[in-house]
Amino acid sequence: MSIVIPDFPELTFDEYTHTYRLDELILPSVTTLMKPLTDDFYRAIEPEVLDRAAQRGTAIHNAIENYIEFGVRDIPPLYAGYFEAFIQWWERRKPEPLALEKRVYHKILRYAGTADLVCMIDGRLTLVDYKSSAQINEKLCAVQLEGYDRAFESHGVEIEQRLILHLSNEGYQEAAFQRSAKCWSVLSSLLTIRNYMNE
């Protein structure tokens, strides 16, 4: 039985303003909801360092998407090691891609996000998020994946495995995250606070 990831034409995204809209309703993103957590984690890091990390992340994400979709290997030389790390993972794990950069929203709670990759790995429906930062905060990753997973679930898509793929010049690390009632409580609380402040 083949698995089909549904399309959500009612959900649009404005790249310039980084705004998700469900029809005309603006939805907060998972990353926006998590801002109090990420601000706390990154507050000691210089803004220029964060900007460079964001540029690197965008370049690597774009290169990965082009590779999966078109078989094109095109990456700025500065980030070649990160891309090669991804290729190593791809050739070893042999994922079957079902959706790239998939925008999804929660039908009931009305938040949105973009999943880097939804694929089959070893016969299991898997959600993969790429990271290229110097270090990975497991708490942040766990909440982010929880948000995406629960959004897919609200549309009847049952994610069986959630992975963070950490890429660096030295290679890759893969970390699996289980479903967590605590992480779901954290994200739900952040959404409740945002809604309260916006009343």
Secondary structure, 3 states (H helix, E strand, C coil): CCCCCCCCCCEEEECCCCEEEECCEEECEHHHHCHHHHHHHHCCCCHHHHHHHHHHHHHHHHHHHHHHHHCCCCCCHHHHHHHHHHHHHHHHHCCEEEEEEEEEECCCCCCEEEEEEEEEECCEEEEEEEECCCCCCHHHHHHHHHHHHHHHHCCCCCCCEEEEEEEECCEEEEEEECCCHHHHHHHHHHHHHHHHHCC
